[in-house]
């Protein structure tokens, strides 16, 4: 049997195709959404890259310049303003490990299970850092304190656990929290103060950007008249 030689090039190639073991426990299907698929919102795209992608890709530069990047970013706005699509594009374009979580799915009727689920999410995120954790419907996990009194205070305990993970003794190194909500008014104000979370408000897209890019060639007046009459949250495919 011949000698097998493993070179540095072999290891570098393997790193591009082998999934970290911690990620195998998480069912993730990173969609093939690109920034070019998100119509308009150029300023939001740039700010997201600066707040999320750049600190994770170039931590040494931020340390050298003394810049403290945000620990979290919240996208908020009414349905149909591309919050989830923007998160998917960021995940795909950045190439970073991406954990997508539906906020309500972490809640459990059993005492302590919801907090354990939050801890487990961040454990996996730290294990595969640099990474992004995306919480859709974050209002289910970070609702205003006291609002869950009828459910045994589970909401308050989950919020406390979330803040502990983001700003506790164990630093959240090379992990950024990206969250989305339709109801920013329901999120506890202390969450933003304690977790150093940036907020980006999104509005429904202008009529042109509500058309699927593949249909932009349809520049006739009847078609554009139809688009202008669509509800603000509706996108034509």
mmCIF file of the C-alpha atoms, coordinates in Angstrom:
data_MODEL
# 
_entry.id   MODEL 
# 
loop_
_atom_site.group_PDB 
_atom_site.id 
_atom_site.type_symbol 
_atom_site.label_atom_id 
_atom_site.label_alt_id 
_atom_site.label_comp_id 
_atom_site.label_asym_id 
_atom_site.label_entity_id 
_atom_site.label_seq_id 
_atom_site.pdbx_PDB_ins_code 
_atom_site.Cartn_x 
_atom_site.Cartn_y 
_atom_site.Cartn_z 
_atom_site.occupancy 
_atom_site.B_iso_or_equiv 
_atom_site.pdbx_formal_charge 
_atom_site.auth_seq_id 
_atom_site.auth_comp_id 
_atom_site.auth_asym_id 
_atom_site.auth_atom_id 
_atom_site.pdbx_PDB_model_num 
ATOM 1   C CA . UNK A 1 1   ? 0.000   0.000  0.000   1.00 0.00 ? 1   UNK A CA 1 
ATOM 2   C CA . UNK A 1 2   ? 1.436   3.345  -1.068  1.00 0.00 ? 2   UNK A CA 1 
ATOM 3   C CA . UNK A 1 3   ? 2.116   6.315  1.170   1.00 0.00 ? 3   UNK A CA 1 
ATOM 4   C CA . UNK A 1 4   ? -0.658  8.911  1.405   1.00 0.00 ? 4   UNK A CA 1 
ATOM 5   C CA . UNK A 1 5   ? 0.533   12.501 1.598   1.00 0.00 ? 5   UNK A CA 1 
ATOM 6   C CA . UNK A 1 6   ? -1.734  15.305 2.768   1.00 0.00 ? 6   UNK A CA 1 
ATOM 7   C CA . UNK A 1 7   ? -0.623  18.781 1.739   1.00 0.00 ? 7   UNK A CA 1 
ATOM 8   C CA . UNK A 1 8   ? -1.644  22.234 2.944   1.00 0.00 ? 8   UNK A CA 1 
ATOM 9   C CA . UNK A 1 9   ? -3.603  22.677 -0.281  1.00 0.00 ? 9   UNK A CA 1 
ATOM 10  C CA . UNK A 1 10  ? -5.578  19.521 0.535   1.00 0.00 ? 10  UNK A CA 1 
ATOM 11  C CA . UNK A 1 11  ? -6.521  20.903 3.960   1.00 0.00 ? 11  UNK A CA 1 
ATOM 12  C CA . UNK A 1 12  ? -7.505  24.281 2.532   1.00 0.00 ? 12  UNK A CA 1 
ATOM 13  C CA . UNK A 1 13  ? -9.723  22.594 -0.058  1.00 0.00 ? 13  UNK A CA 1 
ATOM 14  C CA . UNK A 1 14  ? -11.324 20.370 2.603   1.00 0.00 ? 14  UNK A CA 1 
ATOM 15  C CA . UNK A 1 15  ? -12.223 23.420 4.699   1.00 0.00 ? 15  UNK A CA 1 
ATOM 16  C CA . UNK A 1 16  ? -14.352 24.718 1.828   1.00 0.00 ? 16  UNK A CA 1 
ATOM 17  C CA . UNK A 1 17  ? -16.424 21.552 1.428   1.00 0.00 ? 17  UNK A CA 1 
ATOM 18  C CA . UNK A 1 18  ? -16.624 19.984 4.905   1.00 0.00 ? 18  UNK A CA 1 
ATOM 19  C CA . UNK A 1 19  ? -19.398 21.236 7.182   1.00 0.00 ? 19  UNK A CA 1 
ATOM 20  C CA . UNK A 1 20  ? -18.422 21.866 10.843  1.00 0.00 ? 20  UNK A CA 1 
ATOM 21  C CA . UNK A 1 21  ? -19.663 19.011 13.035  1.00 0.00 ? 21  UNK A CA 1 
ATOM 22  C CA . UNK A 1 22  ? -21.779 21.355 15.175  1.00 0.00 ? 22  UNK A CA 1 
ATOM 23  C CA . UNK A 1 23  ? -23.671 22.459 12.065  1.00 0.00 ? 23  UNK A CA 1 
ATOM 24  C CA . UNK A 1 24  ? -24.710 18.885 11.281  1.00 0.00 ? 24  UNK A CA 1 
ATOM 25  C CA . UNK A 1 25  ? -27.099 19.052 14.233  1.00 0.00 ? 25  UNK A CA 1 
ATOM 26  C CA . UNK A 1 26  ? -28.866 22.062 12.745  1.00 0.00 ? 26  UNK A CA 1 
ATOM 27  C CA . UNK A 1 27  ? -31.172 21.623 9.771   1.00 0.00 ? 27  UNK A CA 1 
ATOM 28  C CA . UNK A 1 28  ? -30.301 24.633 7.635   1.00 0.00 ? 28  UNK A CA 1 
ATOM 29  C CA . UNK A 1 29  ? -31.009 25.250 3.994   1.00 0.00 ? 29  UNK A CA 1 
ATOM 30  C CA . UNK A 1 30  ? -29.258 28.487 3.082   1.00 0.00 ? 30  UNK A CA 1 
ATOM 31  C CA . UNK A 1 31  ? -31.261 29.768 0.110   1.00 0.00 ? 31  UNK A CA 1 
ATOM 32  C CA . UNK A 1 32  ? -29.659 30.954 -3.088  1.00 0.00 ? 32  UNK A CA 1 
ATOM 33  C CA . UNK A 1 33  ? -30.779 34.532 -2.565  1.00 0.00 ? 33  UNK A CA 1 
ATOM 34  C CA . UNK A 1 34  ? -28.337 37.236 -3.623  1.00 0.00 ? 34  UNK A CA 1 
ATOM 35  C CA . UNK A 1 35  ? -28.233 40.937 -2.905  1.00 0.00 ? 35  UNK A CA 1 
ATOM 36  C CA . UNK A 1 36  ? -29.216 41.560 -6.520  1.00 0.00 ? 36  UNK A CA 1 
ATOM 37  C CA . UNK A 1 37  ? -32.505 39.732 -5.852  1.00 0.00 ? 37  UNK A CA 1 
ATOM 38  C CA . UNK A 1 38  ? -33.458 42.322 -3.229  1.00 0.00 ? 38  UNK A CA 1 
ATOM 39  C CA . UNK A 1 39  ? -34.737 45.323 -5.174  1.00 0.00 ? 39  UNK A CA 1 
ATOM 40  C CA . UNK A 1 40  ? -33.661 48.749 -3.943  1.00 0.00 ? 40  UNK A CA 1 
ATOM 41  C CA . UNK A 1 41  ? -32.739 49.273 -0.265  1.00 0.00 ? 41  UNK A CA 1 
ATOM 42  C CA . UNK A 1 42  ? -29.109 49.931 -1.194  1.00 0.00 ? 42  UNK A CA 1 
ATOM 43  C CA . UNK A 1 43  ? -28.478 51.907 2.002   1.00 0.00 ? 43  UNK A CA 1 
ATOM 44  C CA . UNK A 1 44  ? -29.884 49.103 4.174   1.00 0.00 ? 44  UNK A CA 1 
ATOM 45  C CA . UNK A 1 45  ? -27.769 46.507 2.362   1.00 0.00 ? 45  UNK A CA 1 
ATOM 46  C CA . UNK A 1 46  ? -24.593 48.542 2.899   1.00 0.00 ? 46  UNK A CA 1 
ATOM 47  C CA . UNK A 1 47  ? -25.328 49.163 6.585   1.00 0.00 ? 47  UNK A CA 1 
ATOM 48  C CA . UNK A 1 48  ? -26.020 45.470 7.147   1.00 0.00 ? 48  UNK A CA 1 
ATOM 49  C CA . UNK A 1 49  ? -22.721 44.519 5.539   1.00 0.00 ? 49  UNK A CA 1 
ATOM 50  C CA . UNK A 1 50  ? -20.935 47.065 7.728   1.00 0.00 ? 50  UNK A CA 1 
ATOM 51  C CA . UNK A 1 51  ? -22.715 46.008 10.935  1.00 0.00 ? 51  UNK A CA 1 
ATOM 52  C CA . UNK A 1 52  ? -22.771 42.229 10.485  1.00 0.00 ? 52  UNK A CA 1 
ATOM 53  C CA . UNK A 1 53  ? -20.474 40.934 7.765   1.00 0.00 ? 53  UNK A CA 1 
ATOM 54  C CA . UNK A 1 54  ? -17.453 43.221 8.099   1.00 0.00 ? 54  UNK A CA 1 
ATOM 55  C CA . UNK A 1 55  ? -16.872 42.695 11.865  1.00 0.00 ? 55  UNK A CA 1 
ATOM 56  C CA . UNK A 1 56  ? -17.045 38.906 11.456  1.00 0.00 ? 56  UNK A CA 1 
ATOM 57  C CA . UNK A 1 57  ? -14.761 38.861 8.422   1.00 0.00 ? 57  UNK A CA 1 
ATOM 58  C CA . UNK A 1 58  ? -12.218 41.422 9.666   1.00 0.00 ? 58  UNK A CA 1 
ATOM 59  C CA . UNK A 1 59  ? -12.236 41.331 13.494  1.00 0.00 ? 59  UNK A CA 1 
ATOM 60  C CA . UNK A 1 60  ? -8.573  42.335 13.707  1.00 0.00 ? 60  UNK A CA 1 
ATOM 61  C CA . UNK A 1 61  ? -9.271  45.588 11.840  1.00 0.00 ? 61  UNK A CA 1 
ATOM 62  C CA . UNK A 1 62  ? -12.090 46.532 14.221  1.00 0.00 ? 62  UNK A CA 1 
ATOM 63  C CA . UNK A 1 63  ? -9.882  45.737 17.222  1.00 0.00 ? 63  UNK A CA 1 
ATOM 64  C CA . UNK A 1 64  ? -7.022  47.800 15.834  1.00 0.00 ? 64  UNK A CA 1 
ATOM 65  C CA . UNK A 1 65  ? -9.291  50.816 15.270  1.00 0.00 ? 65  UNK A CA 1 
ATOM 66  C CA . UNK A 1 66  ? -11.041 50.424 18.616  1.00 0.00 ? 66  UNK A CA 1 
ATOM 67  C CA . UNK A 1 67  ? -14.471 49.968 17.042  1.00 0.00 ? 67  UNK A CA 1 
ATOM 68  C CA . UNK A 1 68  ? -17.023 47.937 18.986  1.00 0.00 ? 68  UNK A CA 1 
ATOM 69  C CA . UNK A 1 69  ? -19.415 46.296 16.483  1.00 0.00 ? 69  UNK A CA 1 
ATOM 70  C CA . UNK A 1 70  ? -23.049 45.706 17.463  1.00 0.00 ? 70  UNK A CA 1 
ATOM 71  C CA . UNK A 1 71  ? -23.949 42.403 19.088  1.00 0.00 ? 71  UNK A CA 1 
ATOM 72  C CA . UNK A 1 72  ? -27.269 42.360 17.316  1.00 0.00 ? 72  UNK A CA 1 
ATOM 73  C CA . UNK A 1 73  ? -29.222 43.908 14.453  1.00 0.00 ? 73  UNK A CA 1 
ATOM 74  C CA . UNK A 1 74  ? -33.008 44.166 14.342  1.00 0.00 ? 74  UNK A CA 1 
ATOM 75  C CA . UNK A 1 75  ? -34.935 44.469 11.079  1.00 0.00 ? 75  UNK A CA 1 
ATOM 76  C CA . UNK A 1 76  ? -38.454 45.737 11.650  1.00 0.00 ? 76  UNK A CA 1 
ATOM 77  C CA . UNK A 1 77  ? -41.349 46.791 9.479   1.00 0.00 ? 77  UNK A CA 1 
ATOM 78  C CA . UNK A 1 78  ? -44.724 45.632 8.165   1.00 0.00 ? 78  UNK A CA 1 
ATOM 79  C CA . UNK A 1 79  ? -45.152 42.332 6.294   1.00 0.00 ? 79  UNK A CA 1 
ATOM 80  C CA . UNK A 1 80  ? -43.831 42.423 2.746   1.00 0.00 ? 80  UNK A CA 1 
ATOM 81  C CA . UNK A 1 81  ? -40.833 44.715 3.212   1.00 0.00 ? 81  UNK A CA 1 
ATOM 82  C CA . UNK A 1 82  ? -38.245 41.962 2.599   1.00 0.00 ? 82  UNK A CA 1 
ATOM 83  C CA . UNK A 1 83  ? -36.979 41.422 6.162   1.00 0.00 ? 83  UNK A CA 1 
ATOM 84  C CA . UNK A 1 84  ? -36.574 37.658 5.798   1.00 0.00 ? 84  UNK A CA 1 
ATOM 85  C CA . UNK A 1 85  ? -35.327 37.929 2.220   1.00 0.00 ? 85  UNK A CA 1 
ATOM 86  C CA . UNK A 1 86  ? -32.618 40.378 3.300   1.00 0.00 ? 86  UNK A CA 1 
ATOM 87  C CA . UNK A 1 87  ? -31.515 37.965 6.028   1.00 0.00 ? 87  UNK A CA 1 
ATOM 88  C CA . UNK A 1 88  ? -31.332 35.137 3.483   1.00 0.00 ? 88  UNK A CA 1 
ATOM 89  C CA . UNK A 1 89  ? -29.282 37.271 1.093   1.00 0.00 ? 89  UNK A CA 1 
ATOM 90  C CA . UNK A 1 90  ? -26.877 38.212 3.880   1.00 0.00 ? 90  UNK A CA 1 
ATOM 91  C CA . UNK A 1 91  ? -26.466 34.549 4.807   1.00 0.00 ? 91  UNK A CA 1 
ATOM 92  C CA . UNK A 1 92  ? -25.749 33.494 1.235   1.00 0.00 ? 92  UNK A CA 1 
ATOM 93  C CA . UNK A 1 93  ? -23.499 36.386 0.220   1.00 0.00 ? 93  UNK A CA 1 
ATOM 94  C CA . UNK A 1 94  ? -21.418 36.426 3.403   1.00 0.00 ? 94  UNK A CA 1 
ATOM 95  C CA . UNK A 1 95  ? -20.652 32.691 3.289   1.00 0.00 ? 95  UNK A CA 1 
ATOM 96  C CA . UNK A 1 96  ? -20.706 32.626 7.106   1.00 0.00 ? 96  UNK A CA 1 
ATOM 97  C CA . UNK A 1 97  ? -22.292 29.831 9.127   1.00 0.00 ? 97  UNK A CA 1 
ATOM 98  C CA . UNK A 1 98  ? -25.967 30.716 9.482   1.00 0.00 ? 98  UNK A CA 1 
ATOM 99  C CA . UNK A 1 99  ? -28.452 29.431 12.051  1.00 0.00 ? 99  UNK A CA 1 
ATOM 100 C CA . UNK A 1 100 ? -32.074 30.358 11.296  1.00 0.00 ? 100 UNK A CA 1 
ATOM 101 C CA . UNK A 1 101 ? -34.528 30.151 14.193  1.00 0.00 ? 101 UNK A CA 1 
ATOM 102 C CA . UNK A 1 102 ? -38.258 30.872 14.410  1.00 0.00 ? 102 UNK A CA 1 
ATOM 103 C CA . UNK A 1 103 ? -38.741 32.593 17.752  1.00 0.00 ? 103 UNK A CA 1 
ATOM 104 C CA . UNK A 1 104 ? -41.996 30.832 18.749  1.00 0.00 ? 104 UNK A CA 1 
ATOM 105 C CA . UNK A 1 105 ? -40.443 27.410 18.060  1.00 0.00 ? 105 UNK A CA 1 
ATOM 106 C CA . UNK A 1 106 ? -38.139 27.802 21.078  1.00 0.00 ? 106 UNK A CA 1 
ATOM 107 C CA . UNK A 1 107 ? -41.003 28.299 23.514  1.00 0.00 ? 107 UNK A CA 1 
ATOM 108 C CA . UNK A 1 108 ? -42.062 25.284 25.561  1.00 0.00 ? 108 UNK A CA 1 
ATOM 109 C CA . UNK A 1 109 ? -44.743 24.640 28.161  1.00 0.00 ? 109 UNK A CA 1 
ATOM 110 C CA . UNK A 1 110 ? -42.222 22.785 30.329  1.00 0.00 ? 110 UNK A CA 1 
ATOM 111 C CA . UNK A 1 111 ? -40.354 24.820 32.943  1.00 0.00 ? 111 UNK A CA 1 
ATOM 112 C CA . UNK A 1 112 ? -36.782 25.576 31.916  1.00 0.00 ? 112 UNK A CA 1 
ATOM 113 C CA . UNK A 1 113 ? -37.037 24.081 28.414  1.00 0.00 ? 113 UNK A CA 1 
ATOM 114 C CA . UNK A 1 114 ? -37.342 27.433 26.617  1.00 0.00 ? 114 UNK A CA 1 
ATOM 115 C CA . UNK A 1 115 ? -34.257 28.815 28.350  1.00 0.00 ? 115 UNK A CA 1 
ATOM 116 C CA . UNK A 1 116 ? -32.363 25.597 27.589  1.00 0.00 ? 116 UNK A CA 1 
ATOM 117 C CA . UNK A 1 117 ? -33.317 25.916 23.906  1.00 0.00 ? 117 UNK A CA 1 
ATOM 118 C CA . UNK A 1 118 ? -31.933 29.474 23.799  1.00 0.00 ? 118 UNK A CA 1 
ATOM 119 C CA . UNK A 1 119 ? -28.673 28.344 25.434  1.00 0.00 ? 119 UNK A CA 1 
ATOM 120 C CA . UNK A 1 120 ? -28.361 25.511 22.923  1.00 0.00 ? 120 UNK A CA 1 
ATOM 121 C CA . UNK A 1 121 ? -28.743 27.861 19.952  1.00 0.00 ? 121 UNK A CA 1 
ATOM 122 C CA . UNK A 1 122 ? -25.899 30.057 21.183  1.00 0.00 ? 122 UNK A CA 1 
ATOM 123 C CA . UNK A 1 123 ? -23.747 27.048 22.086  1.00 0.00 ? 123 UNK A CA 1 
ATOM 124 C CA . UNK A 1 124 ? -23.939 25.877 18.487  1.00 0.00 ? 124 UNK A CA 1 
ATOM 125 C CA . UNK A 1 125 ? -23.333 29.390 17.168  1.00 0.00 ? 125 UNK A CA 1 
ATOM 126 C CA . UNK A 1 126 ? -20.164 29.735 19.257  1.00 0.00 ? 126 UNK A CA 1 
ATOM 127 C CA . UNK A 1 127 ? -18.984 26.291 18.157  1.00 0.00 ? 127 UNK A CA 1 
ATOM 128 C CA . UNK A 1 128 ? -19.113 27.260 14.479  1.00 0.00 ? 128 UNK A CA 1 
ATOM 129 C CA . UNK A 1 129 ? -18.056 30.922 14.776  1.00 0.00 ? 129 UNK A CA 1 
ATOM 130 C CA . UNK A 1 130 ? -17.808 33.177 12.882  1.00 0.00 ? 130 UNK A CA 1 
ATOM 131 C CA . UNK A 1 131 ? -21.552 32.809 12.541  1.00 0.00 ? 131 UNK A CA 1 
ATOM 132 C CA . UNK A 1 132 ? -24.880 34.605 12.297  1.00 0.00 ? 132 UNK A CA 1 
ATOM 133 C CA . UNK A 1 133 ? -27.945 33.638 14.339  1.00 0.00 ? 133 UNK A CA 1 
ATOM 134 C CA . UNK A 1 134 ? -31.185 34.774 12.705  1.00 0.00 ? 134 UNK A CA 1 
ATOM 135 C CA . UNK A 1 135 ? -34.235 34.989 14.972  1.00 0.00 ? 135 UNK A CA 1 
ATOM 136 C CA . UNK A 1 136 ? -37.415 35.472 12.963  1.00 0.00 ? 136 UNK A CA 1 
ATOM 137 C CA . UNK A 1 137 ? -40.341 36.813 15.033  1.00 0.00 ? 137 UNK A CA 1 
ATOM 138 C CA . UNK A 1 138 ? -37.967 37.878 17.805  1.00 0.00 ? 138 UNK A CA 1 
ATOM 139 C CA . UNK A 1 139 ? -40.892 39.522 19.629  1.00 0.00 ? 139 UNK A CA 1 
ATOM 140 C CA . UNK A 1 140 ? -41.868 36.032 20.830  1.00 0.00 ? 140 UNK A CA 1 
ATOM 141 C CA . UNK A 1 141 ? -38.577 35.802 22.763  1.00 0.00 ? 141 UNK A CA 1 
ATOM 142 C CA . UNK A 1 142 ? -37.951 39.421 23.767  1.00 0.00 ? 142 UNK A CA 1 
ATOM 143 C CA . UNK A 1 143 ? -41.425 40.669 24.652  1.00 0.00 ? 143 UNK A CA 1 
ATOM 144 C CA . UNK A 1 144 ? -41.841 43.409 27.231  1.00 0.00 ? 144 UNK A CA 1 
ATOM 145 C CA . UNK A 1 145 ? -41.257 42.221 30.773  1.00 0.00 ? 145 UNK A CA 1 
ATOM 146 C CA . UNK A 1 146 ? -44.424 41.440 32.684  1.00 0.00 ? 146 UNK A CA 1 
ATOM 147 C CA . UNK A 1 147 ? -46.460 40.782 29.541  1.00 0.00 ? 147 UNK A CA 1 
ATOM 148 C CA . UNK A 1 148 ? -46.281 37.003 30.026  1.00 0.00 ? 148 UNK A CA 1 
ATOM 149 C CA . UNK A 1 149 ? -47.566 36.870 33.612  1.00 0.00 ? 149 UNK A CA 1 
ATOM 150 C CA . UNK A 1 150 ? -50.376 34.533 32.570  1.00 0.00 ? 150 UNK A CA 1 
ATOM 151 C CA . UNK A 1 151 ? -47.900 31.919 31.295  1.00 0.00 ? 151 UNK A CA 1 
ATOM 152 C CA . UNK A 1 152 ? -45.866 31.513 34.463  1.00 0.00 ? 152 UNK A CA 1 
ATOM 153 C CA . UNK A 1 153 ? -43.382 34.242 33.531  1.00 0.00 ? 153 UNK A CA 1 
ATOM 154 C CA . UNK A 1 154 ? -41.754 32.138 30.817  1.00 0.00 ? 154 UNK A CA 1 
ATOM 155 C CA . UNK A 1 155 ? -41.347 35.222 28.614  1.00 0.00 ? 155 UNK A CA 1 
ATOM 156 C CA . UNK A 1 156 ? -39.371 37.064 31.289  1.00 0.00 ? 156 UNK A CA 1 
ATOM 157 C CA . UNK A 1 157 ? -37.089 34.071 31.830  1.00 0.00 ? 157 UNK A CA 1 
ATOM 158 C CA . UNK A 1 158 ? -36.469 33.647 28.094  1.00 0.00 ? 158 UNK A CA 1 
ATOM 159 C CA . UNK A 1 159 ? -35.663 37.359 27.749  1.00 0.00 ? 159 UNK A CA 1 
ATOM 160 C CA . UNK A 1 160 ? -33.242 37.118 30.676  1.00 0.00 ? 160 UNK A CA 1 
ATOM 161 C CA . UNK A 1 161 ? -31.542 34.099 29.087  1.00 0.00 ? 161 UNK A CA 1 
ATOM 162 C CA . UNK A 1 162 ? -31.311 35.853 25.721  1.00 0.00 ? 162 UNK A CA 1 
ATOM 163 C CA . UNK A 1 163 ? -29.657 38.889 27.330  1.00 0.00 ? 163 UNK A CA 1 
ATOM 164 C CA . UNK A 1 164 ? -27.308 36.649 29.303  1.00 0.00 ? 164 UNK A CA 1 
ATOM 165 C CA . UNK A 1 165 ? -26.144 34.985 26.095  1.00 0.00 ? 165 UNK A CA 1 
ATOM 166 C CA . UNK A 1 166 ? -25.667 38.297 24.283  1.00 0.00 ? 166 UNK A CA 1 
ATOM 167 C CA . UNK A 1 167 ? -24.138 40.312 27.123  1.00 0.00 ? 167 UNK A CA 1 
ATOM 168 C CA . UNK A 1 168 ? -23.180 37.866 29.858  1.00 0.00 ? 168 UNK A CA 1 
ATOM 169 C CA . UNK A 1 169 ? -19.918 36.747 31.432  1.00 0.00 ? 169 UNK A CA 1 
ATOM 170 C CA . UNK A 1 170 ? -19.127 34.525 28.436  1.00 0.00 ? 170 UNK A CA 1 
ATOM 171 C CA . UNK A 1 171 ? -18.525 36.990 25.628  1.00 0.00 ? 171 UNK A CA 1 
ATOM 172 C CA . UNK A 1 172 ? -20.299 36.483 22.336  1.00 0.00 ? 172 UNK A CA 1 
ATOM 173 C CA . UNK A 1 173 ? -17.171 36.384 20.189  1.00 0.00 ? 173 UNK A CA 1 
ATOM 174 C CA . UNK A 1 174 ? -17.514 36.222 16.408  1.00 0.00 ? 174 UNK A CA 1 
ATOM 175 C CA . UNK A 1 175 ? -21.280 35.676 16.642  1.00 0.00 ? 175 UNK A CA 1 
ATOM 176 C CA . UNK A 1 176 ? -23.826 38.279 15.550  1.00 0.00 ? 176 UNK A CA 1 
ATOM 177 C CA . UNK A 1 177 ? -27.546 38.127 16.224  1.00 0.00 ? 177 UNK A CA 1 
ATOM 178 C CA . UNK A 1 178 ? -29.804 39.170 13.353  1.00 0.00 ? 178 UNK A CA 1 
ATOM 179 C CA . UNK A 1 179 ? -33.497 39.440 14.191  1.00 0.00 ? 179 UNK A CA 1 
ATOM 180 C CA . UNK A 1 180 ? -36.728 40.404 12.461  1.00 0.00 ? 180 UNK A CA 1 
ATOM 181 C CA . UNK A 1 181 ? -40.153 41.470 13.688  1.00 0.00 ? 181 UNK A CA 1 
ATOM 182 C CA . UNK A 1 182 ? -43.388 43.062 12.513  1.00 0.00 ? 182 UNK A CA 1 
ATOM 183 C CA . UNK A 1 183 ? -44.031 44.399 16.029  1.00 0.00 ? 183 UNK A CA 1 
ATOM 184 C CA . UNK A 1 184 ? -41.063 46.366 17.404  1.00 0.00 ? 184 UNK A CA 1 
ATOM 185 C CA . UNK A 1 185 ? -43.419 47.964 19.935  1.00 0.00 ? 185 UNK A CA 1 
ATOM 186 C CA . UNK A 1 186 ? -43.767 44.589 21.695  1.00 0.00 ? 186 UNK A CA 1 
ATOM 187 C CA . UNK A 1 187 ? -40.022 44.189 22.298  1.00 0.00 ? 187 UNK A CA 1 
ATOM 188 C CA . UNK A 1 188 ? -38.704 45.098 25.737  1.00 0.00 ? 188 UNK A CA 1 
ATOM 189 C CA . UNK A 1 189 ? -36.818 48.414 25.684  1.00 0.00 ? 189 UNK A CA 1 
ATOM 190 C CA . UNK A 1 190 ? -34.128 46.980 27.954  1.00 0.00 ? 190 UNK A CA 1 
ATOM 191 C CA . UNK A 1 191 ? -33.300 44.467 25.225  1.00 0.00 ? 191 UNK A CA 1 
ATOM 192 C CA . UNK A 1 192 ? -31.913 47.241 22.997  1.00 0.00 ? 192 UNK A CA 1 
ATOM 193 C CA . UNK A 1 193 ? -30.013 48.971 25.820  1.00 0.00 ? 193 UNK A CA 1 
ATOM 194 C CA . UNK A 1 194 ? -28.432 45.833 27.260  1.00 0.00 ? 194 UNK A CA 1 
ATOM 195 C CA . UNK A 1 195 ? -27.657 43.955 24.059  1.00 0.00 ? 195 UNK A CA 1 
ATOM 196 C CA . UNK A 1 196 ? -26.220 46.852 22.002  1.00 0.00 ? 196 UNK A CA 1 
ATOM 197 C CA . UNK A 1 197 ? -28.645 46.067 19.181  1.00 0.00 ? 197 UNK A CA 1 
ATOM 198 C CA . UNK A 1 198 ? -28.935 48.304 16.120  1.00 0.00 ? 198 UNK A CA 1 
ATOM 199 C CA . UNK A 1 199 ? -32.384 48.880 14.633  1.00 0.00 ? 199 UNK A CA 1 
ATOM 200 C CA . UNK A 1 200 ? -33.158 49.166 10.916  1.00 0.00 ? 200 UNK A CA 1 
ATOM 201 C CA . UNK A 1 201 ? -36.681 50.180 9.982   1.00 0.00 ? 201 UNK A CA 1 
ATOM 202 C CA . UNK A 1 202 ? -37.862 48.902 6.594   1.00 0.00 ? 202 UNK A CA 1 
ATOM 203 C CA . UNK A 1 203 ? -40.771 50.177 4.546   1.00 0.00 ? 203 UNK A CA 1 
ATOM 204 C CA . UNK A 1 204 ? -42.767 48.428 1.806   1.00 0.00 ? 204 UNK A CA 1 
ATOM 205 C CA . UNK A 1 205 ? -40.858 48.619 -1.488  1.00 0.00 ? 205 UNK A CA 1 
ATOM 206 C CA . UNK A 1 206 ? -41.664 51.119 -4.196  1.00 0.00 ? 206 UNK A CA 1 
ATOM 207 C CA . UNK A 1 207 ? -43.818 49.718 -6.983  1.00 0.00 ? 207 UNK A CA 1 
ATOM 208 C CA . UNK A 1 208 ? -40.897 48.868 -9.295  1.00 0.00 ? 208 UNK A CA 1 
ATOM 209 C CA . UNK A 1 209 ? -39.162 46.749 -6.646  1.00 0.00 ? 209 UNK A CA 1 
ATOM 210 C CA . UNK A 1 210 ? -42.354 44.783 -5.979  1.00 0.00 ? 210 UNK A CA 1 
ATOM 211 C CA . UNK A 1 211 ? -41.973 43.207 -9.410  1.00 0.00 ? 211 UNK A CA 1 
ATOM 212 C CA . UNK A 1 212 ? -39.855 40.094 -9.674  1.00 0.00 ? 212 UNK A CA 1 
ATOM 213 C CA . UNK A 1 213 ? -36.594 41.046 -11.495 1.00 0.00 ? 213 UNK A CA 1 
ATOM 214 C CA . UNK A 1 214 ? -37.453 38.603 -14.283 1.00 0.00 ? 214 UNK A CA 1 
ATOM 215 C CA . UNK A 1 215 ? -40.487 40.767 -15.131 1.00 0.00 ? 215 UNK A CA 1 
ATOM 216 C CA . UNK A 1 216 ? -38.762 44.145 -15.244 1.00 0.00 ? 216 UNK A CA 1 
ATOM 217 C CA . UNK A 1 217 ? -38.710 44.039 -19.041 1.00 0.00 ? 217 UNK A CA 1 
ATOM 218 C CA . UNK A 1 218 ? -42.522 44.429 -19.037 1.00 0.00 ? 218 UNK A CA 1 
ATOM 219 C CA . UNK A 1 219 ? -42.466 48.204 -19.471 1.00 0.00 ? 219 UNK A CA 1 
ATOM 220 C CA . UNK A 1 220 ? -45.974 48.606 -20.895 1.00 0.00 ? 220 UNK A CA 1 
ATOM 221 C CA . UNK A 1 221 ? -48.450 51.021 -19.298 1.00 0.00 ? 221 UNK A CA 1 
ATOM 222 C CA . UNK A 1 222 ? -51.155 48.429 -18.486 1.00 0.00 ? 222 UNK A CA 1 
ATOM 223 C CA . UNK A 1 223 ? -48.694 46.241 -16.622 1.00 0.00 ? 223 UNK A CA 1 
ATOM 224 C CA . UNK A 1 224 ? -47.278 49.148 -14.587 1.00 0.00 ? 224 UNK A CA 1 
ATOM 225 C CA . UNK A 1 225 ? -50.812 50.374 -13.825 1.00 0.00 ? 225 UNK A CA 1 
ATOM 226 C CA . UNK A 1 226 ? -51.594 46.948 -12.356 1.00 0.00 ? 226 UNK A CA 1 
ATOM 227 C CA . UNK A 1 227 ? -48.431 47.025 -10.239 1.00 0.00 ? 227 UNK A CA 1 
ATOM 228 C CA . UNK A 1 228 ? -49.304 50.471 -8.858  1.00 0.00 ? 228 UNK A CA 1 
ATOM 229 C CA . UNK A 1 229 ? -52.666 49.155 -7.657  1.00 0.00 ? 229 UNK A CA 1 
ATOM 230 C CA . UNK A 1 230 ? -51.182 46.219 -5.745  1.00 0.00 ? 230 UNK A CA 1 
ATOM 231 C CA . UNK A 1 231 ? -51.315 46.252 -1.916  1.00 0.00 ? 231 UNK A CA 1 
ATOM 232 C CA . UNK A 1 232 ? -48.055 47.494 -0.396  1.00 0.00 ? 232 UNK A CA 1 
ATOM 233 C CA . UNK A 1 233 ? -47.127 44.037 0.930   1.00 0.00 ? 233 UNK A CA 1 
ATOM 234 C CA . UNK A 1 234 ? -47.793 42.232 -2.364  1.00 0.00 ? 234 UNK A CA 1 
ATOM 235 C CA . UNK A 1 235 ? -45.001 41.194 -4.716  1.00 0.00 ? 235 UNK A CA 1 
ATOM 236 C CA . UNK A 1 236 ? -45.683 40.161 -8.296  1.00 0.00 ? 236 UNK A CA 1 
ATOM 237 C CA . UNK A 1 237 ? -43.772 37.075 -9.517  1.00 0.00 ? 237 UNK A CA 1 
# 
